[in-house]
Amino acid sequence: RRVLFRSQSKRGFDCLLKDEQSRPVATLLGPQMESASSSAVDQVIYETRWEEHHPSATETGQRSTWILVGDSGLTKNLAKEFKAHHDRCLIASRPDALAEFLKAEKNIRGVVVIAPSTNENDPSHAFELADRIVETVQFVARQSMPQPPRLWLITSGAQHLSSDRHQSISASQGPAWGLGRVIAREHPELLCTNIDLPSTATTLDLRALTVLFHSATDEEQLAIR
């Protein structure tokens, strides 16, 4: 790198890029960088502000059918809450099981993808979760239902709220939030919604989660604390 000029507000330089054997691969001549004012920075940098939400369950008068995608303890505990709500709950621990349920069942109210709870930020966990979400969307989209089930993506500790003073973030579950935004734009018919639970979800957390499932909320990003 060779600096061409430097002032309080601007810098210019040449940049030579080399590969691992120090062979030149590209040259960038004369780019300039200029310091941005604080007001300009405020316009491009944003922060997430969580607002309190009070949804209420809406009763349809009919027993609902839900498909849970996952095989963790959280999946089984959530299935118990659905049954306590007198709903029918099917657990798809494998992609082929999900495909079979979608073909055999009618009037499925929701498909819930549950990220495995883990404190390990292993990249392989992130890839596995992303694959599970993508496969679920593909299976649901192939069914060509007149009214497809709503898609819910459930994570645990993927978001940090002001009340999470001693809670670490599970980075391996982050892809669920990025994919959720993409799915919401590419498949608006699925009404994709992300919900983040605490790292260790209690029975009260799961009951609040079932209330959200049975509500008519149009929020795309929610957290239960």
C-alpha positions as CSV (number, residue, x, y, z in Angstrom):
1,R,0.0,0.0,0.0
2,R,1.4,3.5,-0.9
3,V,-0.3,6.5,0.6
4,L,-0.6,9.3,-2.0
5,F,-2.0,12.0,0.2
6,R,-3.5,12.5,3.6
7,S,-5.4,15.3,5.2
8,Q,-7.8,15.7,8.2
9,S,-10.8,14.7,6.0
10,K,-9.5,12.7,3.1
11,R,-7.0,10.0,2.3
12,G,-5.8,8.6,-1.0
13,F,-3.7,5.5,-1.7
14,D,-2.7,2.8,-4.2
15,C,-3.3,-0.8,-3.3
16,L,-1.5,-3.9,-4.8
17,L,-3.2,-7.2,-4.0
18,K,-1.0,-10.4,-4.0
19,D,-1.8,-14.1,-3.7
20,E,-0.2,-16.5,-1.2
21,Q,2.9,-16.8,-3.3
22,S,3.3,-12.9,-3.3
23,R,2.3,-12.7,-7.0
24,P,0.4,-9.6,-8.0
25,V,-3.2,-10.3,-8.8
26,A,-4.8,-6.8,-8.9
27,T,-4.0,-3.1,-8.6
28,L,-6.2,-0.4,-7.2
29,L,-5.1,3.1,-8.2
30,G,-6.0,6.3,-6.5
31,P,-9.1,5.4,-4.4
32,Q,-10.1,8.1,-1.9
33,M,-11.6,7.8,1.6
34,E,-13.3,10.7,3.2
35,S,-14.3,11.1,6.9
36,A,-18.1,11.1,7.4
37,S,-19.8,13.5,9.8
38,S,-21.6,12.2,12.8
39,S,-25.0,13.1,11.3
40,A,-24.1,11.1,8.1
41,V,-23.1,8.1,10.2
42,D,-26.4,8.2,12.2
43,Q,-28.3,7.9,8.9
44,V,-26.7,4.6,7.9
45,I,-26.2,2.9,11.3
46,Y,-29.2,1.6,13.1
47,E,-29.9,-0.3,16.3
48,T,-32.7,-2.8,17.1
49,R,-35.2,-1.5,19.6
50,W,-37.5,-4.1,21.1
51,E,-41.0,-2.9,22.0
52,E,-43.3,-4.7,24.4
53,H,-46.0,-6.7,22.6
54,H,-49.2,-8.1,24.2
55,P,-50.9,-10.5,21.7
56,S,-54.0,-12.5,22.7
57,A,-54.9,-15.9,21.4
58,T,-57.7,-16.1,18.8
59,E,-59.9,-19.2,19.0
60,T,-61.0,-20.8,15.7
61,G,-63.4,-23.2,17.3
62,Q,-61.5,-26.1,15.6
63,R,-58.7,-28.3,16.7
64,S,-55.6,-27.2,14.9
65,T,-52.8,-29.3,13.4
66,W,-49.2,-28.3,13.8
67,I,-46.0,-29.8,12.5
68,L,-42.8,-29.4,14.6
69,V,-39.5,-29.8,12.7
70,G,-36.8,-30.8,15.1
71,D,-35.8,-33.5,17.6
72,S,-34.6,-31.6,20.7
73,G,-36.0,-31.6,24.2
74,L,-37.5,-28.2,23.4
75,T,-39.4,-29.8,20.6
76,K,-41.0,-32.4,22.8
77,N,-41.8,-29.9,25.6
78,L,-43.5,-27.6,23.0
79,A,-45.5,-30.6,21.7
80,K,-46.9,-31.1,25.3
81,E,-48.0,-27.4,25.4
82,F,-49.9,-27.9,22.1
83,K,-51.6,-31.0,23.4
84,A,-52.6,-29.1,26.5
85,H,-54.2,-26.6,24.2
86,H,-56.1,-29.5,22.6
87,D,-54.3,-29.2,19.4
88,R,-52.9,-32.0,17.2
89,C,-49.1,-32.0,17.0
90,L,-46.9,-34.0,14.6
91,I,-43.1,-34.1,15.1
92,A,-41.0,-34.4,11.9
93,S,-37.5,-35.3,13.0
94,R,-36.4,-36.1,9.4
95,P,-37.0,-34.2,6.2
96,D,-38.8,-37.1,4.6
97,A,-41.2,-37.3,7.6
98,L,-42.1,-33.6,7.0
99,A,-42.8,-34.3,3.3
100,E,-45.1,-37.2,4.3
101,F,-47.0,-35.1,6.8
102,L,-47.5,-32.3,4.3
103,K,-48.9,-34.7,1.7
104,A,-51.2,-36.6,4.1
105,E,-52.5,-33.8,6.4
106,K,-55.0,-31.1,5.5
107,N,-55.7,-27.8,7.2
108,I,-52.2,-27.5,8.8
109,R,-52.2,-24.3,10.7
110,G,-48.4,-23.9,11.2
111,V,-45.0,-25.5,10.6
112,V,-42.6,-24.7,13.4
113,V,-38.8,-25.1,12.8
114,I,-37.0,-25.4,16.2
115,A,-33.3,-24.7,16.3
116,P,-31.4,-27.1,18.6
117,S,-30.5,-25.4,21.9
118,T,-26.7,-25.3,22.2
119,N,-24.2,-23.0,23.8
120,E,-21.5,-24.1,21.4
121,N,-20.9,-21.6,18.5
122,D,-19.8,-24.4,16.2
123,P,-20.1,-23.4,12.5
124,S,-21.4,-26.9,11.6
125,H,-24.5,-26.2,13.8
126,A,-25.2,-23.1,11.8
127,F,-25.0,-25.0,8.5
128,E,-27.3,-27.7,9.8
129,L,-29.9,-25.2,11.0
130,A,-29.8,-23.4,7.6
131,D,-30.2,-26.7,5.7
132,R,-33.2,-27.6,7.9
133,I,-34.9,-24.3,7.3
134,V,-34.3,-24.3,3.5
135,E,-35.5,-27.9,3.2
136,T,-38.7,-27.0,5.2
137,V,-39.4,-24.1,2.9
138,Q,-38.9,-26.2,-0.2
139,F,-41.2,-28.9,1.0
140,V,-44.0,-26.5,2.0
141,A,-43.7,-24.5,-1.3
142,R,-43.9,-27.7,-3.4
143,Q,-47.4,-28.6,-2.0
144,S,-49.1,-25.7,-3.8
145,M,-51.7,-25.3,-1.1
146,P,-54.4,-22.7,-1.5
147,Q,-53.7,-21.5,2.0
148,P,-50.2,-22.8,3.1
149,P,-49.4,-23.1,6.8
150,R,-47.6,-20.3,8.5
151,L,-43.9,-20.8,9.0
152,W,-42.4,-20.1,12.4
153,L,-38.6,-20.2,13.1
154,I,-37.8,-20.7,16.8
155,T,-34.4,-19.9,18.3
156,S,-33.0,-19.8,21.9
157,G,-30.7,-17.0,22.8
158,A,-30.0,-15.8,19.3
159,Q,-30.9,-12.2,20.2
160,H,-29.6,-10.0,23.0
161,L,-32.1,-7.9,24.8
162,S,-31.4,-5.3,27.5
163,S,-32.7,-7.7,30.1
164,D,-30.3,-10.4,29.1
165,R,-27.5,-9.2,31.3
166,H,-25.7,-12.5,31.9
167,Q,-26.9,-14.4,28.8
168,S,-24.5,-15.1,26.0
169,I,-25.6,-15.1,22.4
170,S,-25.9,-18.3,20.4
171,A,-24.2,-17.3,17.2
172,S,-24.9,-20.7,15.6
173,Q,-28.6,-19.9,15.6
174,G,-28.1,-16.5,13.8
175,P,-28.8,-17.9,10.3
176,A,-32.4,-18.5,11.3
177,W,-32.9,-14.7,11.6
178,G,-31.1,-13.9,8.4
179,L,-33.1,-16.6,6.5
180,G,-36.3,-15.5,8.1
181,R,-36.0,-12.0,6.5
182,V,-35.2,-13.6,3.1
183,I,-38.1,-16.1,3.3
184,A,-40.5,-13.3,4.3
185,R,-39.7,-11.4,1.1
186,E,-39.4,-14.4,-1.3
187,H,-42.4,-16.4,0.1
188,P,-44.8,-13.8,1.7
189,E,-47.6,-16.4,1.6
190,L,-45.8,-18.3,4.4
191,L,-46.0,-15.3,6.8
192,C,-42.6,-16.3,8.1
193,T,-42.0,-15.2,11.7
194,N,-38.9,-15.4,13.9
195,I,-39.3,-15.9,17.6
196,D,-36.4,-16.0,20.1
197,L,-36.7,-17.7,23.4
198,P,-34.3,-17.4,26.4
199,S,-31.3,-19.7,26.3
200,T,-33.1,-21.9,28.9
201,A,-36.8,-21.8,28.1
202,T,-39.2,-22.4,31.0
203,T,-42.8,-23.7,31.0
204,L,-44.0,-20.1,31.2
205,D,-42.0,-19.2,28.1
206,L,-43.5,-22.1,26.1
207,R,-47.0,-21.1,27.2
208,A,-46.3,-17.6,26.0
209,L,-45.1,-19.1,22.8
210,T,-48.3,-21.1,22.2
211,V,-50.2,-17.9,22.7
212,L,-48.2,-16.3,19.9
213,F,-48.9,-19.3,17.7
214,H,-52.7,-18.9,18.2
215,S,-52.7,-15.1,17.9
216,A,-53.3,-13.1,14.8
217,T,-50.0,-11.1,15.1
218,D,-48.5,-9.9,11.9
219,E,-45.1,-9.2,13.5
220,E,-42.1,-10.9,11.8
221,Q,-39.6,-10.7,14.6
222,L,-40.5,-11.4,18.2
223,A,-38.7,-12.4,21.4
224,I,-40.0,-13.9,24.6
225,R,-38.4,-12.9,27.9
